[in-house]
Amino acid sequence: MASDVLCEVNSCTYWASGNKCDATKIYVVASRNEASNSEETDCKTFKKKEEDSFN
């Protein structure tokens, strides 16, 4: 697995400084039967961060 996974979703529990994903595992799925671009994928690892801890 890639050692540096970048993420810009700062409302996620796993978002870390430098736009890094701090999750130990990442689960990405196609939002349709077959994805042909990044807009057709979804990160199922996303977990909403507590509101008082947004950066």
mmCIF file of the N, C-alpha and C atoms, coordinates in Angstrom:
data_MODEL
# 
_entry.id   MODEL 
# 
loop_
_atom_site.group_PDB 
_atom_site.id 
_atom_site.type_symbol 
_atom_site.label_atom_id 
_atom_site.label_alt_id 
_atom_site.label_comp_id 
_atom_site.label_asym_id 
_atom_site.label_entity_id 
_atom_site.label_seq_id 
_atom_site.pdbx_PDB_ins_code 
_atom_site.Cartn_x 
_atom_site.Cartn_y 
_atom_site.Cartn_z 
_atom_site.occupancy 
_atom_site.B_iso_or_equiv 
_atom_site.pdbx_formal_charge 
_atom_site.auth_seq_id 
_atom_site.auth_comp_id 
_atom_site.auth_asym_id 
_atom_site.auth_atom_id 
_atom_site.pdbx_PDB_model_num 
ATOM 1   N N  . MET A 1 1  ? 0.839   -1.183 0.000   1.00 0.00 ? 1  MET A N  1 
ATOM 2   C CA . MET A 1 1  ? 0.000   0.000  0.000   1.00 0.00 ? 1  MET A CA 1 
ATOM 3   C C  . MET A 1 1  ? 0.878   1.238  0.000   1.00 0.00 ? 1  MET A C  1 
ATOM 4   N N  . ALA A 1 2  ? 0.377   2.296  -0.578  1.00 0.00 ? 2  ALA A N  1 
ATOM 5   C CA . ALA A 1 2  ? 1.111   3.560  -0.609  1.00 0.00 ? 2  ALA A CA 1 
ATOM 6   C C  . ALA A 1 2  ? 1.361   4.057  0.812   1.00 0.00 ? 2  ALA A C  1 
ATOM 7   N N  . SER A 1 3  ? 2.532   4.592  1.057   1.00 0.00 ? 3  SER A N  1 
ATOM 8   C CA . SER A 1 3  ? 2.848   5.078  2.400   1.00 0.00 ? 3  SER A CA 1 
ATOM 9   C C  . SER A 1 3  ? 2.303   6.479  2.652   1.00 0.00 ? 3  SER A C  1 
ATOM 10  N N  . ASP A 1 4  ? 2.102   7.265  1.618   1.00 0.00 ? 4  ASP A N  1 
ATOM 11  C CA . ASP A 1 4  ? 1.550   8.613  1.761   1.00 0.00 ? 4  ASP A CA 1 
ATOM 12  C C  . ASP A 1 4  ? 0.285   8.734  0.938   1.00 0.00 ? 4  ASP A C  1 
ATOM 13  N N  . VAL A 1 5  ? -0.856  8.705  1.615   1.00 0.00 ? 5  VAL A N  1 
ATOM 14  C CA . VAL A 1 5  ? -2.137  8.884  0.946   1.00 0.00 ? 5  VAL A CA 1 
ATOM 15  C C  . VAL A 1 5  ? -2.599  10.299 1.237   1.00 0.00 ? 5  VAL A C  1 
ATOM 16  N N  . LEU A 1 6  ? -2.799  11.081 0.193   1.00 0.00 ? 6  LEU A N  1 
ATOM 17  C CA . LEU A 1 6  ? -3.202  12.468 0.366   1.00 0.00 ? 6  LEU A CA 1 
ATOM 18  C C  . LEU A 1 6  ? -4.715  12.587 0.417   1.00 0.00 ? 6  LEU A C  1 
ATOM 19  N N  . CYS A 1 7  ? -5.201  13.508 1.242   1.00 0.00 ? 7  CYS A N  1 
ATOM 20  C CA . CYS A 1 7  ? -6.630  13.731 1.414   1.00 0.00 ? 7  CYS A CA 1 
ATOM 21  C C  . CYS A 1 7  ? -6.853  15.186 1.799   1.00 0.00 ? 7  CYS A C  1 
ATOM 22  N N  . GLU A 1 8  ? -7.838  15.822 1.190   1.00 0.00 ? 8  GLU A N  1 
ATOM 23  C CA . GLU A 1 8  ? -8.156  17.217 1.488   1.00 0.00 ? 8  GLU A CA 1 
ATOM 24  C C  . GLU A 1 8  ? -9.457  17.371 2.268   1.00 0.00 ? 8  GLU A C  1 
ATOM 25  N N  . VAL A 1 9  ? -9.997  16.275 2.787   1.00 0.00 ? 9  VAL A N  1 
ATOM 26  C CA . VAL A 1 9  ? -11.283 16.316 3.489   1.00 0.00 ? 9  VAL A CA 1 
ATOM 27  C C  . VAL A 1 9  ? -11.032 16.521 4.983   1.00 0.00 ? 9  VAL A C  1 
ATOM 28  N N  . ASN A 1 10 ? -10.901 17.785 5.395   1.00 0.00 ? 10 ASN A N  1 
ATOM 29  C CA . ASN A 1 10 ? -10.558 18.066 6.790   1.00 0.00 ? 10 ASN A CA 1 
ATOM 30  C C  . ASN A 1 10 ? -11.707 17.806 7.756   1.00 0.00 ? 10 ASN A C  1 
ATOM 31  N N  . SER A 1 11 ? -12.878 17.440 7.259   1.00 0.00 ? 11 SER A N  1 
ATOM 32  C CA . SER A 1 11 ? -13.996 17.075 8.136   1.00 0.00 ? 11 SER A CA 1 
ATOM 33  C C  . SER A 1 11 ? -13.974 15.580 8.479   1.00 0.00 ? 11 SER A C  1 
ATOM 34  N N  . CYS A 1 12 ? -12.948 14.871 8.019   1.00 0.00 ? 12 CYS A N  1 
ATOM 35  C CA . CYS A 1 12 ? -12.805 13.436 8.290   1.00 0.00 ? 12 CYS A CA 1 
ATOM 36  C C  . CYS A 1 12 ? -11.908 13.219 9.514   1.00 0.00 ? 12 CYS A C  1 
ATOM 37  N N  . THR A 1 13 ? -12.272 12.252 10.333  1.00 0.00 ? 13 THR A N  1 
ATOM 38  C CA . THR A 1 13 ? -11.487 11.888 11.514  1.00 0.00 ? 13 THR A CA 1 
ATOM 39  C C  . THR A 1 13 ? -10.044 11.557 11.153  1.00 0.00 ? 13 THR A C  1 
ATOM 40  N N  . TYR A 1 14 ? -9.815  10.973 9.996   1.00 0.00 ? 14 TYR A N  1 
ATOM 41  C CA . TYR A 1 14 ? -8.488  10.501 9.601   1.00 0.00 ? 14 TYR A CA 1 
ATOM 42  C C  . TYR A 1 14 ? -7.636  11.554 8.894   1.00 0.00 ? 14 TYR A C  1 
ATOM 43  N N  . TRP A 1 15 ? -8.183  12.744 8.671   1.00 0.00 ? 15 TRP A N  1 
ATOM 44  C CA . TRP A 1 15 ? -7.421  13.810 8.020   1.00 0.00 ? 15 TRP A CA 1 
ATOM 45  C C  . TRP A 1 15 ? -6.332  14.279 8.978   1.00 0.00 ? 15 TRP A C  1 
ATOM 46  N N  . ALA A 1 16 ? -5.114  14.430 8.457   1.00 0.00 ? 16 ALA A N  1 
ATOM 47  C CA . ALA A 1 16 ? -3.986  14.877 9.275   1.00 0.00 ? 16 ALA A CA 1 
ATOM 48  C C  . ALA A 1 16 ? -3.284  16.053 8.605   1.00 0.00 ? 16 ALA A C  1 
ATOM 49  N N  . SER A 1 17 ? -2.472  16.735 9.362   1.00 0.00 ? 17 SER A N  1 
ATOM 50  C CA . SER A 1 17 ? -1.714  17.882 8.870   1.00 0.00 ? 17 SER A CA 1 
ATOM 51  C C  . SER A 1 17 ? -0.963  17.529 7.595   1.00 0.00 ? 17 SER A C  1 
ATOM 52  N N  . GLY A 1 18 ? -0.914  18.458 6.676   1.00 0.00 ? 18 GLY A N  1 
ATOM 53  C CA . GLY A 1 18 ? -0.250  18.216 5.402   1.00 0.00 ? 18 GLY A CA 1 
ATOM 54  C C  . GLY A 1 18 ? -1.140  17.492 4.409   1.00 0.00 ? 18 GLY A C  1 
ATOM 55  N N  . ASN A 1 19 ? -2.446  17.484 4.687   1.00 0.00 ? 19 ASN A N  1 
ATOM 56  C CA . ASN A 1 19 ? -3.429  16.798 3.827   1.00 0.00 ? 19 ASN A CA 1 
ATOM 57  C C  . ASN A 1 19 ? -3.101  15.319 3.653   1.00 0.00 ? 19 ASN A C  1 
ATOM 58  N N  . LYS A 1 20 ? -2.779  14.668 4.754   1.00 0.00 ? 20 LYS A N  1 
ATOM 59  C CA . LYS A 1 20 ? -2.477  13.234 4.744   1.00 0.00 ? 20 LYS A CA 1 
ATOM 60  C C  . LYS A 1 20 ? -3.642  12.469 5.364   1.00 0.00 ? 20 LYS A C  1 
ATOM 61  N N  . CYS A 1 21 ? -3.839  11.246 4.900   1.00 0.00 ? 21 CYS A N  1 
ATOM 62  C CA . CYS A 1 21 ? -4.830  10.347 5.492   1.00 0.00 ? 21 CYS A CA 1 
ATOM 63  C C  . CYS A 1 21 ? -4.117  9.507  6.540   1.00 0.00 ? 21 CYS A C  1 
ATOM 64  N N  . ASP A 1 22 ? -4.648  9.514  7.762   1.00 0.00 ? 22 ASP A N  1 
ATOM 65  C CA . ASP A 1 22 ? -4.012  8.821  8.878   1.00 0.00 ? 22 ASP A CA 1 
ATOM 66  C C  . ASP A 1 22 ? -4.665  7.468  9.183   1.00 0.00 ? 22 ASP A C  1 
ATOM 67  N N  . ALA A 1 23 ? -5.564  7.011  8.309   1.00 0.00 ? 23 ALA A N  1 
ATOM 68  C CA . ALA A 1 23 ? -6.232  5.718  8.520   1.00 0.00 ? 23 ALA A CA 1 
ATOM 69  C C  . ALA A 1 23 ? -5.248  4.573  8.294   1.00 0.00 ? 23 ALA A C  1 
ATOM 70  N N  . THR A 1 24 ? -5.417  3.492  9.037   1.00 0.00 ? 24 THR A N  1 
ATOM 71  C CA . THR A 1 24 ? -4.541  2.328  8.865   1.00 0.00 ? 24 THR A CA 1 
ATOM 72  C C  . THR A 1 24 ? -4.929  1.512  7.640   1.00 0.00 ? 24 THR A C  1 
ATOM 73  N N  . LYS A 1 25 ? -6.211  1.579  7.254   1.00 0.00 ? 25 LYS A N  1 
ATOM 74  C CA . LYS A 1 25 ? -6.710  0.911  6.052   1.00 0.00 ? 25 LYS A CA 1 
ATOM 75  C C  . LYS A 1 25 ? -7.603  1.889  5.310   1.00 0.00 ? 25 LYS A C  1 
ATOM 76  N N  . ILE A 1 26 ? -7.644  1.779  3.990   1.00 0.00 ? 26 ILE A N  1 
ATOM 77  C CA . ILE A 1 26 ? -8.472  2.657  3.170   1.00 0.00 ? 26 ILE A CA 1 
ATOM 78  C C  . ILE A 1 26 ? -9.332  1.798  2.259   1.00 0.00 ? 26 ILE A C  1 
ATOM 79  N N  . TYR A 1 27 ? -10.621 2.135  2.211   1.00 0.00 ? 27 TYR A N  1 
ATOM 80  C CA . TYR A 1 27 ? -11.576 1.379  1.401   1.00 0.00 ? 27 TYR A CA 1 
ATOM 81  C C  . TYR A 1 27 ? -12.224 2.338  0.409   1.00 0.00 ? 27 TYR A C  1 
ATOM 82  N N  . VAL A 1 28 ? -11.935 2.166  -0.876  1.00 0.00 ? 28 VAL A N  1 
ATOM 83  C CA . VAL A 1 28 ? -12.475 3.017  -1.936  1.00 0.00 ? 28 VAL A CA 1 
ATOM 84  C C  . VAL A 1 28 ? -13.289 2.144  -2.875  1.00 0.00 ? 28 VAL A C  1 
ATOM 85  N N  . VAL A 1 29 ? -14.480 2.617  -3.234  1.00 0.00 ? 29 VAL A N  1 
ATOM 86  C CA . VAL A 1 29 ? -15.368 1.859  -4.118  1.00 0.00 ? 29 VAL A CA 1 
ATOM 87  C C  . VAL A 1 29 ? -15.782 2.714  -5.306  1.00 0.00 ? 29 VAL A C  1 
ATOM 88  N N  . ALA A 1 30 ? -16.246 2.055  -6.346  1.00 0.00 ? 30 ALA A N  1 
ATOM 89  C CA . ALA A 1 30 ? -16.829 2.753  -7.495  1.00 0.00 ? 30 ALA A CA 1 
ATOM 90  C C  . ALA A 1 30 ? -18.274 3.080  -7.146  1.00 0.00 ? 30 ALA A C  1 
ATOM 91  N N  . SER A 1 31 ? -18.702 4.308  -7.425  1.00 0.00 ? 31 SER A N  1 
ATOM 92  C CA . SER A 1 31 ? -20.078 4.692  -7.120  1.00 0.00 ? 31 SER A CA 1 
ATOM 93  C C  . SER A 1 31 ? -21.053 4.169  -8.167  1.00 0.00 ? 31 SER A C  1 
ATOM 94  N N  . ARG A 1 32 ? -20.519 3.692  -9.273  1.00 0.00 ? 32 ARG A N  1 
ATOM 95  C CA . ARG A 1 32 ? -21.308 3.027  -10.315 1.00 0.00 ? 32 ARG A CA 1 
ATOM 96  C C  . ARG A 1 32 ? -20.697 1.655  -10.526 1.00 0.00 ? 32 ARG A C  1 
ATOM 97  N N  . ASN A 1 33 ? -21.198 0.899  -11.483 1.00 0.00 ? 33 ASN A N  1 
ATOM 98  C CA . ASN A 1 33 ? -20.645 -0.436 -11.731 1.00 0.00 ? 33 ASN A CA 1 
ATOM 99  C C  . ASN A 1 33 ? -19.166 -0.398 -12.056 1.00 0.00 ? 33 ASN A C  1 
ATOM 100 N N  . GLU A 1 34 ? -18.753 0.570  -12.848 1.00 0.00 ? 34 GLU A N  1 
ATOM 101 C CA . GLU A 1 34 ? -17.347 0.700  -13.240 1.00 0.00 ? 34 GLU A CA 1 
ATOM 102 C C  . GLU A 1 34 ? -16.992 2.177  -13.299 1.00 0.00 ? 34 GLU A C  1 
ATOM 103 N N  . ALA A 1 35 ? -15.975 2.582  -12.562 1.00 0.00 ? 35 ALA A N  1 
ATOM 104 C CA . ALA A 1 35 ? -15.560 3.984  -12.542 1.00 0.00 ? 35 ALA A CA 1 
ATOM 105 C C  . ALA A 1 35 ? -14.662 4.286  -13.731 1.00 0.00 ? 35 ALA A C  1 
ATOM 106 N N  . SER A 1 36 ? -14.883 5.443  -14.343 1.00 0.00 ? 36 SER A N  1 
ATOM 107 C CA . SER A 1 36 ? -14.016 5.871  -15.440 1.00 0.00 ? 36 SER A CA 1 
ATOM 108 C C  . SER A 1 36 ? -13.280 7.162  -15.097 1.00 0.00 ? 36 SER A C  1 
ATOM 109 N N  . ASN A 1 37 ? -13.572 7.741  -13.917 1.00 0.00 ? 37 ASN A N  1 
ATOM 110 C CA . ASN A 1 37 ? -12.844 8.924  -13.445 1.00 0.00 ? 37 ASN A CA 1 
ATOM 111 C C  . ASN A 1 37 ? -12.998 9.028  -11.924 1.00 0.00 ? 37 ASN A C  1 
ATOM 112 N N  . SER A 1 38 ? -12.236 9.916  -11.312 1.00 0.00 ? 38 SER A N  1 
ATOM 113 C CA . SER A 1 38 ? -12.222 10.007 -9.850  1.00 0.00 ? 38 SER A CA 1 
ATOM 114 C C  . SER A 1 38 ? -13.559 10.440 -9.257  1.00 0.00 ? 38 SER A C  1 
ATOM 115 N N  . GLU A 1 39 ? -14.355 11.179 -10.021 1.00 0.00 ? 39 GLU A N  1 
ATOM 116 C CA . GLU A 1 39 ? -15.665 11.610 -9.531  1.00 0.00 ? 39 GLU A CA 1 
ATOM 117 C C  . GLU A 1 39 ? -16.625 10.436 -9.339  1.00 0.00 ? 39 GLU A C  1 
ATOM 118 N N  . GLU A 1 40 ? -16.307 9.306  -9.923  1.00 0.00 ? 40 GLU A N  1 
ATOM 119 C CA . GLU A 1 40 ? -17.162 8.125  -9.824  1.00 0.00 ? 40 GLU A CA 1 
ATOM 120 C C  . GLU A 1 40 ? -16.659 7.133  -8.776  1.00 0.00 ? 40 GLU A C  1 
ATOM 121 N N  . THR A 1 41 ? -15.848 7.624  -7.839  1.00 0.00 ? 41 THR A N  1 
ATOM 122 C CA . THR A 1 41 ? -15.349 6.791  -6.749  1.00 0.00 ? 41 THR A CA 1 
ATOM 123 C C  . THR A 1 41 ? -15.739 7.411  -5.411  1.00 0.00 ? 41 THR A C  1 
ATOM 124 N N  . ASP A 1 42 ? -15.771 6.598  -4.369  1.00 0.00 ? 42 ASP A N  1 
ATOM 125 C CA . ASP A 1 42 ? -16.121 7.059  -3.023  1.00 0.00 ? 42 ASP A CA 1 
ATOM 126 C C  . ASP A 1 42 ? -15.187 6.424  -2.002  1.00 0.00 ? 42 ASP A C  1 
ATOM 127 N N  . CYS A 1 43 ? -14.720 7.244  -1.052  1.00 0.00 ? 43 CYS A N  1 
ATOM 128 C CA . CYS A 1 43 ? -13.908 6.733  0.052   1.00 0.00 ? 43 CYS A CA 1 
ATOM 129 C C  . CYS A 1 43 ? -14.853 6.294  1.169   1.00 0.00 ? 43 CYS A C  1 
ATOM 130 N N  . LYS A 1 44 ? -14.940 5.000  1.386   1.00 0.00 ? 44 LYS A N  1 
ATOM 131 C CA . LYS A 1 44 ? -15.808 4.462  2.434   1.00 0.00 ? 44 LYS A CA 1 
ATOM 132 C C  . LYS A 1 44 ? -15.120 4.470  3.798   1.00 0.00 ? 44 LYS A C  1 
ATOM 133 N N  . THR A 1 45 ? -13.857 4.873  3.854   1.00 0.00 ? 45 THR A N  1 
ATOM 134 C CA . THR A 1 45 ? -13.136 4.989  5.114   1.00 0.00 ? 45 THR A CA 1 
ATOM 135 C C  . THR A 1 45 ? -13.555 6.250  5.860   1.00 0.00 ? 45 THR A C  1 
ATOM 136 N N  . PHE A 1 46 ? -14.113 7.218  5.150   1.00 0.00 ? 46 PHE A N  1 
ATOM 137 C CA . PHE A 1 46 ? -14.515 8.499  5.740   1.00 0.00 ? 46 PHE A CA 1 
ATOM 138 C C  . PHE A 1 46 ? -15.353 8.305  6.993   1.00 0.00 ? 46 PHE A C  1 
ATOM 139 N N  . LYS A 1 47 ? -14.962 9.016  8.041   1.00 0.00 ? 47 LYS A N  1 
ATOM 140 C CA . LYS A 1 47 ? -15.726 9.052  9.288   1.00 0.00 ? 47 LYS A CA 1 
ATOM 141 C C  . LYS A 1 47 ? -15.757 10.506 9.732   1.00 0.00 ? 47 LYS A C  1 
ATOM 142 N N  . LYS A 1 48 ? -16.944 11.065 9.871   1.00 0.00 ? 48 LYS A N  1 
ATOM 143 C CA . LYS A 1 48 ? -17.077 12.483 10.198  1.00 0.00 ? 48 LYS A CA 1 
ATOM 144 C C  . LYS A 1 48 ? -16.396 12.810 11.523  1.00 0.00 ? 48 LYS A C  1 
ATOM 145 N N  . LYS A 1 49 ? -15.584 13.862 11.475  1.00 0.00 ? 49 LYS A N  1 
ATOM 146 C CA . LYS A 1 49 ? -14.870 14.336 12.650  1.00 0.00 ? 49 LYS A CA 1 
ATOM 147 C C  . LYS A 1 49 ? -15.847 15.081 13.561  1.00 0.00 ? 49 LYS A C  1 
ATOM 148 N N  . GLU A 1 50 ? -15.610 15.028 14.856  1.00 0.00 ? 50 GLU A N  1 
ATOM 149 C CA . GLU A 1 50 ? -16.415 15.807 15.802  1.00 0.00 ? 50 GLU A CA 1 
ATOM 150 C C  . GLU A 1 50 ? -16.310 17.282 15.437  1.00 0.00 ? 50 GLU A C  1 
ATOM 151 N N  . GLU A 1 51 ? -17.409 18.017 15.481  1.00 0.00 ? 51 GLU A N  1 
ATOM 152 C CA . GLU A 1 51 ? -17.435 19.413 15.026  1.00 0.00 ? 51 GLU A CA 1 
ATOM 153 C C  . GLU A 1 51 ? -16.446 20.308 15.741  1.00 0.00 ? 51 GLU A C  1 
ATOM 154 N N  . ASP A 1 52 ? -16.198 20.097 17.027  1.00 0.00 ? 52 ASP A N  1 
ATOM 155 C CA . ASP A 1 52 ? -15.288 20.972 17.764  1.00 0.00 ? 52 ASP A CA 1 
ATOM 156 C C  . ASP A 1 52 ? -13.820 20.704 17.468  1.00 0.00 ? 52 ASP A C  1 
ATOM 157 N N  . SER A 1 53 ? -13.515 19.693 16.651  1.00 0.00 ? 53 SER A N  1 
ATOM 158 C CA . SER A 1 53 ? -12.117 19.378 16.344  1.00 0.00 ? 53 SER A CA 1 
ATOM 159 C C  . SER A 1 53 ? -11.734 19.672 14.901  1.00 0.00 ? 53 SER A C  1 
ATOM 160 N N  . PHE A 1 54 ? -12.565 20.444 14.176  1.00 0.00 ? 54 PHE A N  1 
ATOM 161 C CA . PHE A 1 54 ? -12.220 20.830 12.803  1.00 0.00 ? 54 PHE A CA 1 
ATOM 162 C C  . PHE A 1 54 ? -11.023 21.761 12.837  1.00 0.00 ? 54 PHE A C  1 
ATOM 163 N N  . ASN A 1 55 ? -10.137 21.629 11.817  1.00 0.00 ? 55 ASN A N  1 
ATOM 164 C CA . ASN A 1 55 ? -8.965  22.520 11.720  1.00 0.00 ? 55 ASN A CA 1 
ATOM 165 C C  . ASN A 1 55 ? -9.230  23.622 10.752  1.00 0.00 ? 55 ASN A C  1 
# 
